[in-house]
Amino acid sequence: MEYILLAVIKVFDNIINTAKSISTYKEQKILSSILTTISQLIFYLVISQVIEDNTLLAIIIVAVSSGIGNYLAFLINDKFKQ
């Protein structure tokens, strides 16, 4: 259960991080700054959990979840720009 929660949180973090990159590109300064703050908070909480867990499985879960989150962010972005 702990790994599932870690994966969901990391997917969410990457969605936020990708949205931040898109908003930076679109020069949405305030939104980009808010998303950066949220993403950094989540990122360091995830890293703290991975260090505490100290397993290769936790690292792999976070890495795969990052890719999934990035992909989902682009799907979401494509839906909104149509």
C-alpha positions, -999 to 999 in steps of 0.1 A, spaced: 0 0 0 29 24 8 44 19 -26 10 25 -43 7 58 -25 43 68 -33 36 60 -70 3 81 -70 20 110 -54 49 109 -78 26 107 -108 8 138 -94 41 156 -89 51 150 -125 17 162 -137 23 194 -117 59 197 -129 50 193 -165 21 218 -161 47 242 -146 69 238 -176 40 245 -200 29 275 -180 65 288 -179 67 284 -217 34 304 -220 49 331 -197 22 326 -170 45 338 -142 22 335 -112 8 301 -121 43 288 -129 56 300 -96 28 284 -76 32 251 -94 70 252 -88 64 256 -51 39 227 -49 61 205 -71 92 211 -51 74 203 -18 60 171 -32 94 162 -48 113 165 -15 87 146 4 90 118 -22 128 119 -20 126 117 18 104 86 16 127 69 -10 158 76 12 139 63 43 128 32 24 163 26 10 153 0 -16 158 -4 -53 120 -10 -56 112 24 -43 136 40 -67 121 21 -97 85 30 -86 94 67 -85 112 65 -118 84 48 -136 58 70 -120 76 100 -132 73 89 -168 37 80 -164 30 114 -148 48 132 -176 28 113 -202 -5 120 -184 3 157 -182 6 159 -220 -27 141 -225 -43 166 -201 -27 195 -219 -39 181 -253 -75 180 -240 -74 216 -229 -58 231 -260 -84 217 -284 
